[in-house]
Amino acid sequence: MMKLASRVSLIKPSPTLVITTKAATLRAQGRDVIDFGVGEPDFNTPDNIKAAAIQAVETNFTRYTAVGGIDELKDAIIRKLELDNQLSYKRSEIVVSCGAKHTIFNLAQALFEEGDEVIVPAPYWVSYPDIVILTGARPVIVKTLEKNGFKMTADELEAAVTDKTKAIIVNSPSNPTGAVYSKDELAALAEVVLRHNLIVVSDDIYEKILYDDFPFWNMAAVNPAVKNLTVVVNGVSKAYAMTGWRIGYAAGPEPLIAAIGKIQSQSTSNPTSISQKAAVEALMGDQTIIARMVAEFQNRRDYIVSTLNAIDGISCPRPQGAFYVFPNVSSLYGLSYGDKKIQNSATLAEYLLEESEVAVVPGVAFGDDNYIRISYATSMDLITEGLNRIGEALKRLT
Ligand SMILES: *Cc1c(COP(=O)(O)O)cnc(C)c1O
C-alpha cells in the first residue's frame, strides 16, 4: 500500500467541484439534473478573444514564454489596474499564473508558514482555508453576520488579530454571498490593517460583476498607505467568460512577485502562451461584452431573489455582485420526509438533488451551515424550472 504524505489528509476536494461531479454522474444516468452548483459564467468566450488565440496558434506562438507572463500581457494588466482601480504598478510588480486560484496558491506558498495565522472572513470561498492549511499556517475564520451584509467589520477584524496574524483575505464581490464592501467599510478595515501591519490579499475576481451601479473599490486604492501591504489578485475567468483558459494574475510588492515567479519557475513554468495572447485581447479589446453579461445576470438575480423569498422557509438577501445567491434555509431544519430529517445544509442539498434533481452547494462548504449557495450562471429557463422544483420539493417536507 502506497503511503501518501500527511498533508493530503489535511485538506478536502473543492466541495463545489464535488457537487458538480455528482450532478454530472446523475445526468449520465439519464436524470434531468439542473445544476445550480456551477461557479462559472454560462456565456461563451467572446469571438474577438477566441480569434486572438487562433492567431497565436497560427503564428506559432506556442512555445515557453517568460515564467511570469509576456510583457505584452503585463502591460495590459498594468493599464487595466491604472484605468479601473487607480493603482500603478511596474512590470516587476506583476506576475501571471494559471488562473487566479493558482495565483492565490502561489502567493500563499510565498508568504505563509507554520506559526502564521491568516484571517479568512466567513462565508468564504471554499479554497481559501485549504490553500492556507497547505502552507502550514492556520486559517482563522471570522464569521460575518447577515445583518452586516456578510461583511467583516473593523471591530471583528481587530478582535481576531493576534501577534501571529500575518494577513487577511478580502473577497469583494464575494463568492458565495455576493457582498460588496463599500469605500467607507474598506477605509475602516484599512485602519486596522495599518495598525497591525497586516498583508491584504485582495481577491478581486468578481470586480466586474456588480449590480445597481454599485462602485468597486480595492483597499489599496481607498487608502494608499495600504498599497505596500496589498497583493491584488484578479484574472479573466469571470469577467470574460474564460474559466477554461486559466489566466490569473497578482500585482504587489516586487519581492513577493519575484518569490511567486521563483515558485512558478519550479512548478508550472509559464501560463499557456496561447491563453496569454487571448487575455491581452480580453483586457485591451471591446469591453461591451461585460455590460451585456452583467445586465443578464442582474435580471436573473432580481427574479431569483424575489422567487426564493416567496417560498416558505427561505429568506434570501439581495446580493450586490457576483452570480450567486446565498439564501438562509435554517428554518427548514428539523422538517422531515419519509423517515429522514433535514438537519443541516448538507442534508438539504442532498434532498434537493435526490428529490427534485436540483444541485445546490451546502453553505457548510463556505463556513456557514444556515445557508445554501445557488449559482445563477445558468439560463433563465433553467432557473425558472429549478426554482419551481425547489418550491415543490420543500412543500413535501413535514
Ligand atoms: C472563480 C474564483 C477564483 C478563481 O478563478 P480562476 O478561474 O482560477 O482564475 C478565485 N476566487 C474566487 C472567489 C472565485 O470564485
The ligand as a MOL file (V3000), in Angstrom:
LIG
                    3D

  0  0  0     0  0            999 V3000
M  V30 BEGIN CTAB
M  V30 COUNTS 15 15 0 0 0
M  V30 BEGIN ATOM
M  V30 1 C -13.5730 31.5610 -9.5600 0
M  V30 2 C -12.8500 32.1370 -8.4130 0
M  V30 3 C -11.4510 32.2780 -8.4100 0
M  V30 4 C -10.5080 31.6390 -9.3880 0
M  V30 5 O -10.7210 31.7730 -10.6820 0
M  V30 6 P -9.6700 31.2210 -11.7300 0
M  V30 7 O -10.5070 30.5380 -12.7440 0
M  V30 8 O -8.7120 30.3050 -11.0660 0
M  V30 9 O -8.9820 32.4280 -12.2690 0
M  V30 10 C -10.8440 32.9460 -7.3680 0
M  V30 11 N -11.5620 33.4380 -6.3480 0
M  V30 12 C -12.8940 33.2970 -6.2980 0
M  V30 13 C -13.6080 33.8690 -5.1420 0
M  V30 14 C -13.5830 32.6330 -7.3150 0
M  V30 15 O -14.9030 32.4540 -7.2230 0
M  V30 END ATOM
M  V30 BEGIN BOND
M  V30 1 1 1 2
M  V30 2 1 2 3
M  V30 3 2 2 14
M  V30 4 1 3 4
M  V30 5 2 3 10
M  V30 6 1 4 5
M  V30 7 1 5 6
M  V30 8 2 6 7
M  V30 9 1 6 8
M  V30 10 1 6 9
M  V30 11 1 10 11
M  V30 12 2 11 12
M  V30 13 1 12 13
M  V30 14 1 12 14
M  V30 15 1 14 15
M  V30 END BOND
M  V30 END CTAB
M  END
